Amino acid sequence: MRAVVQRCKEAKVTADGTVTGAINEGLMLLIGVTHGDTEKDAKYLADKIAGLRIFEDEAGKMNYSVTDTGGAILSVSQFTLYGDCRKGRRPNFMAAAAPAEAKQLYDYFNQELRAGGLQVETGVFGAMMDVSFTNWGPVTLILDSRD
């Protein structure tokens, strides 16, 4: 599984003209699933993200996690994280997991974050969505459960 983690001041996702998820300070996540990913991958990423110390303390050092700050998470499924652009000009998405498999792991990932006490808002899996947010810092990290 892959995650693009972005520290944000606010974020929202809209599907079919309806806001399906919105948060204030916290993390904006784009989540991708590939073939062979398991619940172990989803749990690893959820634990890693919940504990990532990327929020500043009183001294300006990144010492606090989203859990420590009481921030929220906006989690959006993003199969294009597994796009392969090495050949030609059109991305190949063969590395992305099939929708049914990906949805099950994406839902499990969000469930794991919630089980850790975090507020998690989401988009609509498989839908065309508009995502807007204010990247705070900016701080953007890419995590992969296999690295």
C-alpha positions, -999 to 999 in steps of 0.1 A, spaced: 0 0 0 11 35 -7 1 67 11 8 104 2 6 121 36 1 159 36 -1 180 67 -30 204 62 -47 233 78 -80 222 62 -92 198 36 -124 186 19 -135 162 -7 -166 165 -29 -183 138 -50 -212 146 -73 -215 181 -59 -218 169 -23 -191 173 4 -184 138 17 -156 146 40 -141 177 55 -115 184 83 -97 213 99 -61 208 110 -47 173 104 -36 150 76 -48 148 40 -41 112 28 -41 97 -7 -42 59 -4 -33 34 -31 -36 -4 -30 -16 -29 -52 -18 -66 -58 -8 -87 -29 -14 -61 -2 -30 -75 29 -45 -63 62 -10 -64 76 0 -36 50 -30 -16 59 -24 -19 97 13 -10 92 4 22 73 -24 32 97 0 28 127 28 46 110 6 75 99 -11 78 133 23 81 150 42 102 125 57 131 143 52 159 117 35 186 138 56 212 155 60 215 193 65 248 211 102 249 200 93 246 163 105 209 161 85 182 145 77 162 177 39 157 176 18 133 157 -18 138 145 -28 117 175 -9 139 199 -25 171 185 -60 158 183 -61 165 145 -83 147 120 -77 127 88 -92 131 54 -85 98 36 -91 96 -2 -86 64 -22 -62 70 -51 -55 41 -75 -33 64 -97 -6 61 -70 3 29 -88 5 45 -122 36 34 -142 48 62 -164 81 47 -175 70 38 -210 52 61 -234 31 91 -223 0 73 -210 2 58 -174 -3 21 -170 -24 12 -140 -19 -25 -141 -2 -24 -107 -33 -11 -90 -54 -37 -72 -88 -46 -85 -116 -24 -71 -132 -50 -48 -98 -59 -33 -87 -23 -30 -120 -11 -13 -118 -39 13 -82 -28 23 -90 9 21 -120 4 44 -99 -17 68 -71 10 68 -96 37 78 -112 14 104 -77 9 119 -72 47 121 -106 51 138 -98 23 162 -68 44 173 -92 72 183 -87 94 152 -115 112 134 -114 100 98 -134 115 70 -134 100 35 -143 104 -1 -164 80 -21 -144 49 -32 -142 48 -70 -160 80 -76 -148 111 -95 -139 135 -67 -127 170 -62 -102 174 -34 -91 207 -20 -68 215 9 -42 239 23 -9 221 27 7 233 59 44 239 57 43 225 31 48 190 45 43 160 21 56 125 27 53 93 7 50 60 26 50 25 12 42 -6 33 68 -26 13 97 -2 18 
